[in-house]
Amino acid sequence: MTLVKPNLHRVDVDARQMLFHIPSSGIFELDGLSRELLALFDAKAQVTESDLEPLNRRFGHAEVDEVLSELRTLEIISGDGRVARINPDPQKVEKFPLTTVVLNVNTGCNLSCTYCYKEDLTTPSKGEKMAYDTAIKSVEMLLRESPDQPHYNVVFFGGEPLSNMPLIREVVAYCEERFAKLEASVDFTLTTNATLLTEELVDWFNAHRFGLTISMDGPKAMHDKNRITVGGQGTYDVVKRKVDMLLKRYTARPVGCRVTLTRGVTDVETIFDHLYSELGFFEVGFGPVTSGDIAEFNLTGEELVEVFAGMKRLGARYLESALRNENFGYGNMHQLITDMYEGNKKLVPCGAGVGLLAVDKDGGLNLCHRFTGSDLPTFGTVESGIDKASLGAFVEKRLDRSNTGCETCRIRNLCSGGCYHESYAKYGDPTHPSYHYCDLMRDWVDFGVEVYSRIMLENPGFFEAHVSPRRSA
């Protein structure tokens, strides 16, 4: 019998040892016998029946056999003619359970953020707005490609989506009637820079239960560094004023904030405290720029280390709150904990190209909103539907981990090679795994295992009180 090292990872939590079962993303506490058995496998390349005798005498044959059987079932050890799998066998991708469509409603934006990745971005006066016909065909394509689903999502994106509110209003009216006839529910979500928000708009979003995310980068000096108007002026003052109004007025759903971290901006704790504690966002998440098209905005290696250290300090505060059975709106930590709690096993990094597609102004189907306007070929149109052959080939290439650094990586089912667009920006190939911060990601996941384990051991009720409700919200 041999140990299948790529299928397990152990993390010490004080005197306890937790097993991170990599194939399932499950986490278990190891008892004394399990720890000693695995230590035996660590010490020997192959374990024979005679090697087990000392443990049999101490714990009994039946107990040892039972634990060995469990480890075989988990494919942590192999033997007795069994060959443990590390990754699923290559599979043909022919079905796309599409439930989300992202509508790029306007390429125009009233801001000119220095780090913006949108290749089709223009000023409001030159913005190319999506036509109503294209938007409706997008919805019908969603239903045609993936019929009879109980729940669908329509996402409005830009540019600045609020610069095409007439279309958004029309699409919402169409969808609410269309999906009601099908006895299916539909959610609307939107990410905005907040500058165009009004009380009337907030009330309308409230009536239609929009999921709203605000793009904001922290206190005034940090925010105004990159988030500027077309004329070059900082936007913090107007955004803060609009956010104050929004958070006082909006009641339908929690409002989150997304922060973009660029070179020279690494103090995640100060940013978080301002946005969460002072402004009052329900949740704040960070997106470090590591492989953007404009190299001078990418965080350096040293800055990434600093960012992850700050993220772990915030994670420690998340843990402290969880042990008090309190919510702490740190999005990155919460997502990781949710994945572990639900045992999420990601064969691909996100839903792009499988459960989600983004429609550009011309009706082309893109992997996600980050690819609209890029040179990457589209995967069909809203009229012809998904080009299943080309999209299937793309997904199959990323699913095949053989001969890649992901093949035996311990976080392969949580990271799954990283963001397609980051790979596209850095390597020119969205199927190429993002290797440039693997060690930091592995350390981040190890930290997440420890946080999850401490919550599970000391306050397991936190998950039902705060993880499940936030997922449903």
Phi, psi and omega per residue, in radians:
M1 nan 2.509 -3.123
T2 -2.307 2.746 3.107
L3 -1.482 2.337 3.099
V4 -1.671 1.482 -2.983
K5 -1.029 -0.638 -3.130
P6 -1.187 -0.120 -3.094
N7 -1.782 0.034 3.130
L8 -2.541 2.693 3.030
H9 -2.568 2.370 -3.107
R10 -1.925 2.446 3.133
V11 -2.270 2.213 3.120
D12 -1.452 2.296 3.064
V13 -2.155 1.670 -2.988
D14 0.972 -2.185 -3.096
A15 -1.479 -0.114 -3.109
R16 -1.657 2.762 3.080
Q17 -2.217 2.254 -3.116
M18 -1.846 2.473 3.090
L19 -1.811 2.074 3.014
F20 -1.611 1.879 -3.123
H21 -1.458 1.805 -2.938
I22 -1.127 -0.726 -3.132
P23 -1.052 -0.546 -3.086
S24 -1.911 -0.124 -3.015
S25 1.088 0.330 3.099
G26 -1.461 2.709 -3.125
I27 -2.236 2.251 -3.088
F28 -2.300 2.598 3.000
E29 -1.535 2.310 3.129
L30 -1.498 2.296 3.041
D31 -1.475 -3.135 -3.050
G32 -1.039 -0.789 -3.129
L33 -1.134 -0.766 3.141
S34 -1.070 -0.715 3.137
R35 -1.117 -0.758 -3.106
E36 -1.212 -0.648 3.090
L37 -1.072 -0.806 -3.130
L38 -1.179 -0.593 3.070
A39 -1.108 -0.635 3.083
L40 -1.120 -0.746 3.105
F41 -1.175 -0.550 3.071
D42 -1.114 -0.656 -3.025
A43 -1.408 -0.376 -3.054
K44 -2.214 2.382 3.095
A45 -1.127 -0.635 3.078
Q46 -2.366 2.388 -3.123
V47 -1.903 2.237 3.134
T48 -1.841 3.014 3.111
E49 -1.052 -0.665 3.141
S50 -1.137 -0.551 3.106
D51 -1.142 -0.398 -3.081
L52 -1.504 -0.177 -3.029
E53 -0.983 -0.785 3.127
P54 -1.023 -0.661 3.126
L55 -1.265 -0.637 3.099
N56 -1.057 -0.717 -3.127
R57 -1.173 -0.647 -3.088
R58 -1.392 -0.729 -3.020
F59 -1.881 -0.312 -3.092
G60 1.703 2.490 -3.103
H61 -1.015 -0.741 -3.054
A62 -1.097 -0.747 -3.131
E63 -1.138 -0.783 -3.132
V64 -1.109 -0.768 3.141
D65 -1.085 -0.664 -3.129
E66 -1.139 -0.766 3.134
V67 -1.177 -0.705 3.084
L68 -1.053 -0.695 3.124
S69 -1.112 -0.727 3.111
E70 -1.116 -0.725 -3.132
L71 -1.180 -0.592 3.064
R72 -1.177 -0.753 3.131
T73 -1.049 -0.676 3.102
L74 -1.358 -0.059 -3.108
E75 1.009 0.670 3.040
I76 -1.591 -0.508 2.978
I77 -2.185 2.675 3.093
S78 -2.208 2.729 -3.126
G79 2.741 -3.107 -3.129
D80 0.961 0.637 3.102
G81 1.480 -0.112 3.126
R82 -1.520 2.490 3.029
V83 -2.002 2.009 -3.097
A84 -1.280 2.458 3.083
R85 -1.550 2.520 3.043
I86 -1.772 -0.781 3.096
N87 -2.250 2.716 3.089
P88 -1.067 2.674 3.068
D89 -1.120 2.596 3.093
P90 -0.952 2.448 -3.078
Q91 -2.302 2.654 3.081
K92 -1.443 2.270 -3.138
V93 -1.787 1.941 -3.097
E94 -2.213 -0.244 -3.138
K95 -2.030 2.486 -3.104
F96 -2.278 1.722 -3.080
P97 -1.303 1.159 -3.043
L98 -1.179 2.179 3.057
T99 -2.234 -0.157 -3.083
T100 -2.271 2.322 3.027
V101 -2.158 2.315 3.128
V102 -1.833 2.132 -3.124
L103 -1.763 2.037 3.088
N104 -1.466 1.511 -2.891
V105 -1.313 -0.336 3.117
N106 -2.821 2.257 3.060
T107 -1.346 -0.218 -3.117
G108 -1.418 2.563 3.093
C109 -2.493 2.462 3.133
N110 -1.438 -0.067 3.022
L111 -1.910 2.930 3.105
S112 -2.377 1.072 -3.091
C113 -1.049 2.310 -2.978
T114 -1.090 -0.518 -3.025
Y115 -1.725 0.123 -2.989
C116 -0.996 2.309 -3.114
Y117 -1.544 -0.154 -3.014
K118 -1.219 2.001 -3.073
E119 -1.352 -0.304 3.135
D120 -1.800 0.245 -3.045
L121 -1.211 2.412 3.080
T122 -2.428 3.032 3.052
T123 -1.284 2.814 -3.110
P124 -0.969 -0.677 -3.098
S125 -1.179 -0.404 -3.136
K126 -1.895 0.097 -3.095
G127 -1.095 2.454 3.105
E128 -1.780 1.879 -3.035
K129 -1.514 2.508 3.057
M130 -1.189 2.390 3.101
A131 -1.375 2.678 3.122
Y132 -1.001 -0.737 -3.124
D133 -1.045 -0.725 3.125
T134 -1.136 -0.729 -3.132
A135 -1.107 -0.759 -3.121
I136 -1.190 -0.688 3.086
K137 -1.099 -0.540 3.090
S138 -1.130 -0.771 3.122
V139 -1.122 -0.763 -3.134
E140 -1.176 -0.616 3.048
M141 -1.060 -0.748 3.111
L142 -1.000 -0.801 -3.117
L143 -1.254 -0.609 -3.131
R144 -1.231 -0.704 -3.107
E145 -1.354 -0.476 -3.074
S146 -2.461 1.248 -3.068
P147 -1.324 2.854 2.976
D148 1.120 0.454 3.027
Q149 -1.480 2.586 -3.133
P150 -1.345 -0.372 -3.024
H151 -2.541 2.401 3.127
Y152 -2.305 2.828 3.125
N153 -2.280 2.351 3.026
V154 -2.096 2.113 -3.066
V155 -1.943 2.339 3.104
F156 -1.849 2.237 -3.044
F157 -2.428 2.942 3.110
G158 -2.527 -2.684 0.495
G159 0.604 -2.673 3.046
E160 -1.869 1.918 -3.052
P161 -1.067 -0.525 -3.123
L162 -1.137 -0.237 3.110
S163 -1.370 -0.012 3.036
N164 -2.349 0.905 -3.128
M165 -1.108 -0.596 3.104
P166 -0.960 -0.730 3.121
L167 -1.165 -0.761 -3.125
I168 -1.037 -0.759 3.124
R169 -1.058 -0.766 -3.115
E170 -1.150 -0.721 -3.124
V171 -1.162 -0.717 3.126
V172 -1.087 -0.762 3.126
A173 -1.075 -0.749 3.127
Y174 -1.107 -0.824 -3.063
C175 -1.146 -0.736 -3.101
E176 -1.081 -0.655 3.100
E177 -1.306 -0.748 -3.063
R178 -1.144 -0.821 -3.080
F179 -1.286 -0.531 3.097
A180 -1.103 -0.675 3.113
K181 -1.119 -0.506 3.139
L182 -1.540 -0.023 -3.077
E183 1.009 0.675 3.072
A184 -2.086 2.623 3.091
S185 -1.642 2.713 3.122
V186 -2.401 2.359 3.085
D187 -1.888 2.520 3.062
F188 -2.022 2.307 3.086
T189 -2.290 2.734 -3.044
L190 -2.734 2.384 3.031
T191 -1.939 2.256 -3.039
T192 -2.427 2.708 3.048
N193 -1.456 -0.042 2.995
A194 1.371 -0.202 -3.024
T195 -1.135 -0.457 -3.081
L196 -1.724 0.097 3.128
L197 -1.147 2.466 3.016
T198 -2.298 2.903 3.109
E199 -1.066 -0.694 3.138
E200 -1.094 -0.725 3.112
L201 -1.146 -0.757 -3.140
V202 -1.053 -0.742 3.126
D203 -1.128 -0.638 3.118
W204 -1.190 -0.765 3.076
F205 -1.057 -0.673 3.128
N206 -1.075 -0.754 -3.113
A207 -1.129 -0.495 -3.098
H208 -1.868 0.193 3.002
R209 0.929 0.845 3.103
F210 -1.180 2.510 2.909
G211 -1.535 1.995 -3.027
L212 -1.905 2.337 3.011
T213 -2.189 2.327 -3.139
I214 -1.837 2.340 3.033
S215 -1.548 2.036 -3.126
M216 -2.683 2.471 -2.973
D217 -1.913 0.211 3.041
G218 2.124 -2.747 3.110
P219 -1.036 2.930 -2.977
K220 -0.900 -0.874 -3.072
A221 -1.101 -0.713 -3.134
M222 -1.248 -0.770 -3.118
H223 -1.121 -0.798 -3.057
D224 -1.280 -0.165 3.118
K225 -1.105 -0.689 -3.052
N226 -2.179 -0.461 -3.066
R227 -1.631 1.564 -3.009
I228 -2.146 2.844 3.089
T229 -1.326 2.999 3.076
V230 -1.028 -0.531 3.123
G231 -1.472 -0.012 3.059
G232 1.654 0.163 -3.123
Q233 -1.594 2.533 3.073
G234 -1.140 2.655 -3.042
T235 -2.030 0.090 -3.043
Y236 -0.992 -0.816 -3.028
D237 -1.052 -0.789 -3.132
V238 -1.235 -0.668 -3.140
V239 -1.134 -0.766 3.138
K240 -1.063 -0.734 3.140
R241 -1.080 -0.753 3.132
K242 -1.183 -0.693 3.139
V243 -1.134 -0.733 3.098
D244 -0.994 -0.775 3.122
M245 -1.131 -0.794 -3.115
L246 -1.043 -0.865 -3.039
L247 -1.213 -0.446 3.063
K248 -1.357 -0.502 -2.960
R249 -1.763 -0.505 -2.984
Y250 -1.535 2.212 -3.057
T251 -2.201 -0.174 -2.997
A252 -1.167 -0.758 -3.070
R253 -2.610 2.791 3.082
P254 -1.102 2.545 3.138
V255 -1.863 2.226 -3.134
G256 -1.861 2.934 3.133
C257 -2.277 2.390 3.076
R258 -1.984 2.238 -3.101
V259 -1.910 2.310 3.042
T260 -1.765 2.156 -3.133
L261 -1.757 2.127 3.138
T262 -2.118 3.070 -3.106
R263 -0.913 2.298 -3.142
G264 1.558 -0.102 3.139
V265 -2.128 1.767 -3.041
T266 -2.292 -0.094 -3.038
D267 -1.460 1.350 -3.046
V268 -1.152 -0.517 -3.110
E269 -1.200 -0.762 3.107
T270 -1.109 -0.734 3.116
I271 -1.084 -0.840 -3.117
F272 -1.052 -0.836 -3.085
D273 -1.054 -0.645 3.134
H274 -1.194 -0.844 -3.049
L275 -1.291 -0.648 -3.078
Y276 -1.538 -0.924 -3.022
S277 -1.430 -0.644 -3.071
E278 -1.596 -0.845 -3.115
L279 -1.456 -0.585 3.019
G280 1.745 0.377 3.030
F281 -1.083 2.569 3.135
F282 -1.244 -0.633 -3.115
E283 -2.586 2.511 3.120
V284 -2.231 2.245 3.112
G285 -2.168 2.627 -3.075
F286 -1.993 2.398 3.054
G287 -2.113 1.693 3.116
P288 -1.225 2.343 3.089
V289 -1.530 2.021 -3.088
T290 -2.102 -0.320 -3.074
S291 -2.613 0.729 3.125
G292 -1.225 2.886 -3.120
D293 -1.124 -0.526 -3.128
I294 -1.730 1.807 -2.938
A295 -1.038 -0.583 -3.054
E296 -1.202 -0.175 3.090
F297 -1.673 -0.167 -3.133
N298 -1.264 2.391 3.067
L299 -1.092 2.450 3.067
T300 -1.314 2.935 3.104
G301 -1.012 -0.740 3.135
E302 -1.151 -0.668 3.134
E303 -1.191 -0.639 3.088
L304 -1.073 -0.715 3.087
V305 -1.049 -0.746 3.137
E306 -1.136 -0.723 3.129
V307 -1.085 -0.834 -3.113
F308 -1.146 -0.581 3.080
A309 -1.122 -0.733 3.087
G310 -1.151 -0.660 3.106
M311 -1.115 -0.644 3.101
K312 -1.217 -0.602 3.077
R313 -1.142 -0.690 3.045
L314 -1.135 -0.637 3.101
G315 -1.081 -0.624 3.094
A316 -1.131 -0.632 3.097
R317 -1.231 -0.622 3.048
Y318 -1.034 -0.780 3.128
L319 -1.080 -0.809 -3.135
E320 -1.021 -0.729 3.125
S321 -1.178 -0.711 -3.131
A322 -1.081 -0.678 -3.141
L323 -1.210 -0.379 3.019
R324 -1.581 0.073 -3.104
N325 1.084 0.710 3.140
E326 -2.080 2.570 3.065
N327 -1.296 2.469 3.035
F328 -2.378 1.966 -2.931
G329 -1.378 1.004 3.110
Y330 -1.792 1.777 -2.942
G331 -1.062 -0.741 -3.094
N332 -1.102 -0.772 -3.142
M333 -1.210 -0.702 -3.101
H334 -1.130 -0.673 3.126
Q335 -1.138 -0.733 3.122
L336 -1.113 -0.774 3.124
I337 -1.121 -0.674 3.117
T338 -1.106 -0.776 3.112
D339 -1.025 -0.713 -3.132
M340 -1.248 -0.714 -3.128
Y341 -1.127 -0.686 -3.106
E342 -1.548 -0.069 -3.122
G343 1.121 0.659 -3.105
N344 -1.177 2.265 -3.139
K345 -2.082 1.887 -3.033
K346 -1.706 2.014 3.035
L347 -1.458 -0.433 3.026
V348 -2.239 2.766 -2.966
P349 -1.171 -0.491 -3.111
C350 -2.747 -3.008 -3.115
G351 -1.434 -0.052 -3.079
A352 -1.017 2.261 3.107
G353 1.444 -0.147 -3.140
V354 -2.117 -1.124 3.110
G355 -1.742 -0.137 -3.046
L356 -2.466 2.438 2.977
L357 -2.426 2.618 3.126
A358 -1.922 2.407 -3.122
V359 -1.833 2.207 3.081
D360 -1.469 3.096 -3.038
K361 -1.058 -0.429 -3.114
D362 -1.620 -0.001 3.138
G363 1.596 0.151 3.083
G364 -1.315 2.551 -3.138
L365 -1.675 2.069 -3.105
N366 -1.967 2.749 3.134
L367 -0.935 -0.826 3.098
C368 -2.773 -3.135 -3.083
H369 -1.077 -0.421 -3.098
R370 -1.301 -0.251 -3.099
F371 -1.736 -0.171 3.130
T372 -1.102 2.241 -3.102
G373 1.568 -0.081 -3.132
S374 -1.488 3.081 3.122
D375 -1.468 -0.106 3.119
L376 -1.158 2.242 3.130
P377 -1.002 2.569 3.090
T378 -1.377 2.946 -3.066
F379 -2.033 0.859 -3.136
G380 1.973 -3.009 3.135
T381 -2.383 2.926 3.137
V382 -1.186 -0.397 3.132
E383 -1.466 -0.826 -3.085
S384 -1.476 -0.309 -3.104
G385 1.565 -2.997 -3.090
I386 -1.217 2.320 2.954
D387 -1.366 1.530 -2.975
K388 -1.121 -0.564 -3.122
A389 -1.153 -0.848 -3.096
S390 -1.276 -0.695 3.130
L391 -1.203 -0.683 3.099
G392 -1.077 -0.731 3.127
A393 -1.108 -0.674 3.123
F394 -1.101 -0.887 -3.097
V395 -1.123 -0.684 3.129
E396 -1.054 -0.654 -3.138
K397 -1.121 -0.715 3.122
R398 -1.287 -0.553 3.118
L399 -1.149 -0.506 -3.102
D400 -1.413 1.825 -3.084
R401 -1.606 -0.033 -3.094
S402 -1.078 2.447 3.128
N403 1.074 0.489 3.024
T404 -2.158 2.896 3.085
G405 -1.172 -0.259 -3.133
C406 -1.420 -0.274 -2.951
E407 -0.963 -0.765 -3.105
T408 -2.077 0.164 -3.100
C409 -1.149 2.450 -3.058
R410 -1.272 -0.257 3.107
I411 -1.899 0.358 -3.028
R412 -1.074 -0.460 -3.120
N413 -1.689 0.071 3.010
L414 -1.957 -0.587 3.139
C415 -1.661 -0.796 3.122
S416 0.973 0.634 3.044
G417 1.613 -0.133 3.074
G418 1.515 3.069 -3.032
C419 -1.067 2.305 3.100
Y420 -1.001 -0.740 -3.056
H421 -1.247 -0.614 3.062
E422 -1.077 -0.726 3.105
S423 -1.133 -0.696 3.140
Y424 -1.112 -0.750 -3.129
A425 -1.211 -0.631 -3.053
K426 -1.540 -0.669 -3.026
Y427 -2.005 -0.139 -3.077
G428 1.320 0.186 -3.086
D429 -2.497 1.908 -3.090
P430 -1.174 -0.256 3.117
T431 -1.533 -0.149 -3.116
H432 -1.344 2.196 3.113
P433 -1.033 2.574 3.086
S434 -1.529 1.865 -3.044
Y435 -1.679 -0.128 -2.870
H436 -1.313 -0.174 3.019
Y437 -2.457 0.650 -3.127
C438 -1.048 -0.773 -3.092
D439 -1.087 -0.697 3.113
L440 -1.154 -0.676 3.122
M441 -1.172 -0.684 3.098
R442 -1.113 -0.705 3.107
D443 -1.148 -0.657 3.113
W444 -1.106 -0.751 3.130
V445 -1.188 -0.696 3.061
D446 -0.998 -0.755 3.107
F447 -1.091 -0.713 3.107
G448 -1.093 -0.674 3.090
V449 -1.065 -0.735 3.136
E450 -1.131 -0.798 3.132
V451 -1.075 -0.841 3.134
Y452 -1.008 -0.784 -3.093
S453 -1.105 -0.748 -3.134
R454 -1.118 -0.691 3.098
I455 -1.136 -0.791 -3.113
M456 -1.096 -0.639 -3.101
L457 -1.384 -0.575 -2.985
E458 -1.881 -0.463 3.125
N459 -2.670 1.194 -3.078
P460 -1.097 -0.381 3.125
G461 -1.134 -0.271 3.133
F462 -1.025 -0.634 -3.048
F463 -1.154 -0.766 3.114
E464 -1.249 -0.525 -3.086
A465 -1.373 -0.597 -2.971
H466 -2.269 -0.469 -3.128
V467 -1.418 -0.933 -3.131
S468 -1.075 -0.786 3.127
P469 -1.101 -0.649 -3.123
R470 -1.241 -0.572 3.090
R471 -1.124 -0.807 -3.112
S472 -1.193 -0.529 3.105
A473 -1.241 nan nan
